[in-house]
Amino acid sequence: MSGHLTSALACGGARLLEDGTVELRLQEDEALTGGAAALSFDTDIVCRCCTATPGASCEQCAGTGRERERVSFWLSIPARIANGTVLHPSVEPLKLVRPIPFVVRVSAQ
């Protein structure tokens, strides 16, 4: 699975839960063999130009301390992964305002 999250959502390979968790939907054979997922989407990151102290005027974030950025997540999916397993990106992209959780859901074919 790779590409923008909207593509994965459209084809049913992923689902975005209300709490912001990205659910990766795998078939049983995919869960057995494992693989990798690379997903990108827009999210808030900590401003790279300031520390966002109250009253600070930063041209990048207008003093909010955050900016919107497209980030990519690379996830290694081990063979025989169990339903409900939480995955952590192999490399954390930039400094996220809020961590993005990923969870595996395995469904019968």
N, C-alpha and C positions, 0 to 999 in steps of 0.2 A: 504494500500500500504506500503510495507516495503522491504528493501533490498538495494543492490547497485544500484546506478543511472543507470548504463548500463542495468540492468534487466528491470527497469521501462521504459527506453527508447525503449528497444527491444519489449516490449509488448504493447506499445502505451499509457501507463499510465502517461508518462511524456514526455516533449520535452524541449530541451535546446535551448534557443533563442540566437541570435547572440550577444546580450549585456550581456550574462551570466545569465540571469534570467532563473529559472527553472519553467516551466509551468506544473502544475498538471492538468491532463485531467480527468475530472469526468463526469460520466453519470448523467442524471437528478435524478435518484433514489439515487445515492450516494450523490449528493449535498443536496437532501432533508433530508436524514438521518444523514449526517455528519460522522465523524469518526476520524481516526488518520493516519498520514503518518510518516514513519521513513525511511529516505534515507541517505545513506552514499556515499561519493565520495572523491577523492583526490583533495586537493586544497592547496594554499599557506597560511601559518600562519606566524605570527611574530615570529622570532627566540626566543626560550625560554631561550637561554644561553647568549645573548648579547643585547645591545641596538643598534647595527649596526651603530655606529658612523663611519664617513668616515675614512678609513685607519685602522680600528680595525681588528684584526685577530682573528676570531672565528672559532674553528674547526667544529662546528655544521653547520654553514651557509656560511663559507668562506668569511665572511664580507658583505654578501648581505643583512642581516637583515631578511631573510625569509627562511623557510624550507617547504618542501612538506610533507603533513600529510593526512591520511585518517580521515575524520571527519564525524560525524553522526548528522543529524538534525531531531528533533522530532517536528512535526507540528500537532496542534489540528485543526480539520476541523469542525466548528460548523454546526449544522443542518440548513438547508435552506440557505446555503451559496450562495451568488450571483456571477454570472460570473464576472471575473475581480478583485475579492477580492484579496488583497495582504495579504499573511500570514507571520507571524513572528515566528521563532522557539521558542519553549517554554523554551529552554535553549540554550544560545549561546555557541557553542563549541570552546574552545581555543580562541585565538585572531586572527581573520582572517585578512589577508592583505587587502582584499576587501570584503565587505558584499555580501552575496548571496541572491538576492531577489527571492521570491516564489510567483507565481500568479496562481489563479484558473481559468480554462476554463471549462465551463459546456457545454456539447453537448447533443443533442437529441439522444435517443437510436435508 
